[in-house]
Amino acid sequence: MLPAPSADALAHSQRVTAHLAALIAAAGGWIPFSRFMDAALYAPGLGYYSAGAMKFGAAGDFVTAPELTPLFGRTLARAIAPALLQTGGDVLELGAGSGRLAVDMLGELARLDALPTRYAILELSAELRARQRQTLERESPQLAARVQWLDTLPAQFRGVVLGNEVLDALPVELVHWTDAGPRVRGVSIEDKRFVWQDRSIDDARLRARAEALALAPGYVSEISLAADGLLASLAASLEHGLVLLIDYGFGASEYYHPQRHMGTLRAHYRHHALDDPFHLPGLTDLTAHVDFSAVARAGRAGGLELMGYTSQAAFLLGSELTELLMQTAPDDVAAYLPQTNAVQRLVSPAEMGELFKVIAFVRGELAPLAGFIRGDRRHTL
């Protein structure tokens, strides 16, 4: 049984549904799923990430690593501090969620004497910007002045670009492989309900990617042209530094495994994972796992060097997560036990430790990150 939305939340979802229906009607009765997903998540004032509903933490729809424990952000700060010192650059966080990660990273960078002049946040949601600003001013007032919000990627950037659970929220193309070849899956309306409908692929890039995969008839999965575009933009912007991306996903051989024939697209509503992406539009998050082989190709195509790729567990443990945990005295049970439970979730293969991956690209000379020294999996991409 799913939690019932409040009357106000239901009314909001009905407005989002009407907006999506209007988009479909204006397009002649059909839109590709990527456009449906983009509008459901990001339509100004309506989309899941653009409206005011609580998203992160126990009161929202999912819990991200920064919400589990400050040790996550502190560990990432230790991982990137050498790159900041080597480049003399700034931090650019893509989509800062609640602002929790920025707070924890800035605090640890201050302790390491590695603070950047500027901590930039690229955030398109005005509502999330306001929450991030409140979090920073409340919990880190002495460092909040270093934070600036951006509307677009800077034309030139030096330092560290960080994205935690950004790639999975990019709109994806859905492809259905048939006996007649791959077809793009989109959304139409029948009897006032959203329904799937396949059409021929007009986009040459999407067709080439789908045909190259050559999957068996009946297979349905995702291809993220938006991720290709993001990596191309990051590559064009980065003069000298590091791009560090953390998300859940696989290399292509595992992503498109025969047993994953229904794809990875999921809806998240009040801590429930659903297969129905049409459930309560505007109140439900839509995500797809990341094809890290495609991400690696896109970064290299932009002229970036692939520094490393590994599991979240290997990266965090190699970046002094355990050492930070031991700064809390084990005999202080009230403080230590919640931290150990959170760390377990971050690194356990049964939790986030194996499903989540870390990938890094560099431009210019930079020392290797300690988190990739053991367990680097670039050969699997």
C-alpha positions in Angstrom: 0.0 0.0 0.0 1.5 3.3 -1.1 1.0 6.4 1.1 -1.9 8.6 -0.1 -1.0 12.1 -1.1 -2.6 15.0 0.6 -5.3 17.0 -1.1 -2.9 19.8 -2.0 -0.3 17.3 -3.3 -2.9 15.5 -5.4 -4.1 18.8 -6.8 -0.5 19.6 -7.8 -0.1 16.2 -9.5 -3.3 16.9 -11.5 -1.8 20.2 -12.7 1.3 18.4 -13.8 -0.7 15.7 -15.5 -2.6 18.4 -17.4 0.6 20.1 -18.4 2.0 16.8 -19.7 -1.2 16.0 -21.6 -1.0 19.5 -23.2 2.5 18.8 -24.3 1.4 15.6 -25.9 -1.5 17.2 -27.6 0.6 20.1 -29.0 3.1 17.6 -30.4 0.4 15.7 -32.3 -0.5 13.1 -29.8 2.9 11.6 -29.0 6.2 12.7 -27.3 9.4 10.7 -26.7 9.8 9.5 -23.1 12.8 11.7 -22.7 10.6 14.8 -23.2 7.9 13.4 -20.8 10.6 12.7 -18.1 12.2 16.2 -18.6 8.8 17.9 -18.1 7.7 15.7 -15.2 11.0 16.5 -13.4 11.9 20.0 -14.4 8.9 22.0 -15.8 9.1 25.4 -14.1 6.9 25.5 -11.0 5.5 22.1 -11.7 8.2 19.4 -12.1 9.3 17.2 -9.3 12.5 19.1 -8.8 11.0 22.5 -9.6 8.1 22.5 -7.1 8.2 22.7 -3.4 7.7 19.1 -2.2 10.2 17.6 0.3 12.5 15.2 -1.7 15.4 14.2 0.5 15.6 12.4 3.8 13.1 10.4 5.8 10.3 12.9 5.0 10.9 12.8 1.3 11.0 10.1 -1.4 14.6 8.8 -1.1 17.8 9.2 1.0 21.1 10.2 -0.6 24.5 9.5 0.8 25.1 13.1 2.1 21.8 12.8 4.1 23.1 9.5 5.8 26.2 10.9 7.4 28.6 13.9 7.2 31.4 11.4 6.8 30.4 11.1 3.1 31.1 14.7 2.3 34.1 14.8 4.5 35.6 11.8 2.7 35.0 13.4 -0.7 36.6 16.6 0.6 39.7 14.6 1.5 39.6 13.0 -1.9 39.6 16.2 -3.9 41.7 18.4 -1.7 45.0 17.5 -3.5 43.4 18.4 -6.9 42.2 21.8 -5.5 45.7 22.6 -4.3 47.3 21.5 -7.5 45.0 23.5 -9.7 44.4 26.5 -7.4 40.8 26.3 -8.6 37.3 26.2 -7.3 34.6 23.5 -6.6 31.6 23.3 -8.9 28.8 21.0 -7.6 26.2 19.9 -10.1 22.8 19.8 -8.4 23.4 20.3 -4.7 20.2 18.7 -3.3 19.5 19.9 0.2 22.9 21.6 0.5 24.1 19.0 3.0 27.1 17.9 0.8 28.3 21.4 0.4 28.2 22.0 4.1 30.2 18.9 5.0 32.7 19.4 2.2 33.4 23.0 3.0 33.9 22.2 6.7 36.4 19.5 6.0 38.2 21.5 3.3 38.6 24.3 6.0 40.1 21.8 8.4 42.5 20.6 5.7 43.5 24.3 4.9 42.3 23.6 1.3 39.3 25.9 1.0 38.7 27.1 -2.6 38.0 30.8 -3.1 34.6 29.8 -4.5 32.2 26.9 -4.1 29.9 27.2 -7.1 26.6 25.3 -7.3 24.8 24.8 -10.6 21.2 24.4 -9.6 18.2 25.1 -11.9 15.5 24.8 -9.2 14.8 28.0 -7.4 13.1 26.1 -4.6 16.2 23.9 -4.1 18.5 27.0 -4.3 16.5 28.5 -1.4 16.8 25.3 0.7 20.5 25.1 -0.1 21.1 28.7 1.0 19.1 28.1 4.2 21.1 25.0 5.0 24.5 26.7 4.4 23.6 29.9 6.4 22.2 27.8 9.3 25.0 25.2 9.5 28.1 26.9 8.1 27.5 30.7 8.3 31.3 31.4 8.4 31.8 29.7 5.0 28.4 30.4 3.3 29.8 33.6 1.6 32.1 31.4 -0.5 29.1 29.8 -2.2 27.7 31.1 -5.4 24.8 29.8 -7.5 25.1 29.5 -11.3 22.4 29.2 -14.0 24.8 27.6 -16.6 28.2 26.0 -16.8 31.0 28.6 -16.8 32.7 29.0 -20.2 36.0 28.2 -18.5 36.6 26.4 -15.2 39.6 25.3 -13.2 39.3 23.0 -10.2 37.0 20.2 -9.3 33.5 19.5 -10.8 31.5 17.2 -8.5 28.2 15.4 -9.3 26.5 13.1 -6.8 23.4 11.4 -8.2 23.2 13.8 -11.1 23.5 11.5 -14.1 20.6 9.2 -13.0 18.2 12.2 -13.0 18.9 13.2 -16.6 16.1 12.4 -19.1 16.7 9.2 -21.0 15.5 7.8 -24.3 13.6 4.5 -24.1 14.3 2.1 -26.9 12.4 -1.1 -27.8 14.3 -3.6 -29.9 12.0 -5.4 -32.2 12.2 -7.9 -35.1 12.2 -4.9 -37.4 14.9 -3.1 -35.6 15.0 -0.7 -32.7 12.2 1.8 -32.1 11.9 4.7 -29.8 9.3 4.4 -27.0 7.2 7.4 -26.3 4.0 8.5 -24.5 0.5 9.0 -25.9 -2.9 9.2 -24.3 -5.8 6.8 -24.5 -8.9 7.1 -22.4 -7.4 10.0 -20.5 -4.4 7.9 -19.4 -0.8 7.9 -20.4 0.2 4.9 -22.5 3.3 3.6 -24.2 3.6 3.9 -28.0 6.6 3.0 -30.1 7.7 4.9 -33.2 10.6 4.8 -35.7 13.8 6.5 -34.6 14.4 9.8 -36.4 17.4 10.9 -34.3 20.6 9.7 -36.1 22.6 9.6 -32.9 20.0 7.5 -31.1 19.6 5.2 -34.0 23.3 4.6 -34.3 23.6 3.9 -30.6 20.6 1.5 -30.6 21.8 -0.4 -33.7 25.3 -0.8 -32.3 23.9 -2.5 -29.2 22.1 -5.0 -31.3 19.9 -6.3 -28.5 17.4 -9.2 -28.9 13.8 -8.4 -30.0 11.7 -7.7 -27.0 14.5 -5.9 -25.0 13.6 -2.5 -23.6 16.2 -0.2 -22.1 17.5 3.3 -21.9 20.1 5.4 -23.8 21.1 8.7 -22.2 21.9 11.3 -24.9 21.6 13.9 -22.2 24.5 12.4 -20.3 26.6 12.6 -23.5 25.7 16.2 -23.8 26.6 16.9 -20.2 30.0 15.3 -20.5 30.6 17.2 -23.7 29.8 20.5 -22.0 31.9 19.7 -19.0 34.8 18.8 -21.2 34.5 22.1 -23.1 34.4 24.0 -19.8 37.3 22.3 -17.9 40.6 24.0 -18.5 42.5 22.2 -15.8 41.2 19.9 -13.1 39.0 17.0 -12.2 35.4 15.8 -13.0 34.2 13.4 -10.3 30.8 11.7 -10.7 29.1 9.3 -8.3 25.9 7.4 -9.2 24.3 4.0 -9.4 24.9 2.0 -12.6 27.0 -0.4 -14.5 29.3 -0.8 -17.4 27.6 -1.6 -20.7 28.1 -5.4 -20.6 26.2 -5.5 -17.3 23.8 -2.7 -18.1 22.5 -4.4 -21.2 22.7 -8.0 -19.8 20.0 -10.3 -21.1 18.5 -10.6 -17.7 17.9 -6.8 -17.5 15.6 -6.9 -20.5 13.1 -4.6 -19.0 15.6 -1.8 -18.4 16.4 0.2 -15.3 13.8 3.0 -15.4 12.3 3.4 -11.9 9.9 5.8 -10.2 10.5 6.7 -6.5 7.6 7.8 -4.3 7.8 8.1 -0.5 10.6 5.5 -0.2 8.9 3.0 -2.5 10.5 2.0 -5.9 7.9 1.6 -8.6 7.9 0.3 -12.2 5.2 2.7 -13.2 6.7 6.1 -14.4 3.2 7.5 -14.8 2.4 7.3 -11.1 1.4 10.7 -9.6 3.4 13.0 -12.0 5.1 15.8 -10.2 5.1 13.9 -6.9 7.3 11.0 -8.1 10.9 11.0 -8.9 12.0 9.3 -12.2 15.5 7.8 -12.5 17.5 5.4 -14.6 20.7 3.7 -13.8 23.9 5.0 -15.5 25.7 3.3 -18.4 29.2 4.1 -17.3 30.7 2.8 -20.5 28.8 5.5 -22.4 29.9 8.1 -19.9 33.5 7.1 -20.3 33.2 7.3 -24.1 31.6 10.8 -23.9 34.3 12.1 -21.6 37.1 10.8 -23.8 35.3 12.2 -26.9 35.5 15.6 -25.3 39.3 15.3 -24.8 39.2 14.3 -21.1 41.4 11.6 -19.7 39.7 8.8 -17.8 41.5 8.8 -14.4 39.5 6.0 -12.7 36.4 4.0 -12.2 35.5 1.9 -9.2 32.8 1.0 -6.7 31.7 3.6 -4.1 32.9 1.3 -1.4 36.4 1.0 -2.8 36.6 4.8 -3.5 35.4 5.9 0.0 37.6 3.3 1.9 40.6 4.4 -0.2 39.9 8.0 0.6 40.1 7.7 4.4 36.4 7.0 5.3 37.4 4.6 8.0 40.0 7.0 9.5 37.3 9.7 9.7 34.9 7.2 11.4 37.5 6.4 14.0 37.6 10.1 15.1 34.4 9.3 16.9 35.1 7.4 20.1 33.6 3.9 20.0 32.7 4.1 23.6 30.5 7.1 22.8 27.7 4.8 21.7 25.1 7.5 21.0 27.4 9.1 18.5 29.4 6.2 17.2 26.6 3.7 16.5 24.6 5.9 14.0 27.8 6.6 12.2 28.8 3.0 11.9 25.3 2.1 10.6 25.6 4.9 8.0 29.0 3.8 6.9 27.7 0.2 6.6 25.1 1.5 4.1 27.7 3.4 2.2 30.1 0.5 1.7 28.2 -2.7 2.0 27.8 -4.7 -1.3 24.2 -5.3 -0.3 23.5 -1.6 0.1 25.2 1.3 -1.8 28.7 0.1 -1.8 28.6 -2.0 -5.0 25.7 -0.6 -6.9 27.1 3.0 -6.7 30.2 3.7 -8.8 32.7 6.6 -9.0 34.2 7.8 -12.2 36.7 10.5 -12.7 38.1 12.5 -15.7 41.0 14.9 -15.7 42.4 17.6 -18.0 46.0 18.6 -17.4 48.5 17.1 -14.9 47.0 15.9 -11.6 48.2 13.3 -9.1 46.0 10.1 -9.1 43.2 10.0 -6.5 43.8 7.7 -3.6 40.4 6.2 -4.0 41.3 4.6 -7.3 44.6 3.0 -6.2 42.9 -0.2 -5.2 40.1 -1.7 -7.2 40.2 0.4 -10.3 37.8 -1.0 -12.9 38.5 1.0 -16.0 39.2 -2.2 -17.8 35.5 -3.2 -17.4 34.2 -0.2 -19.3 
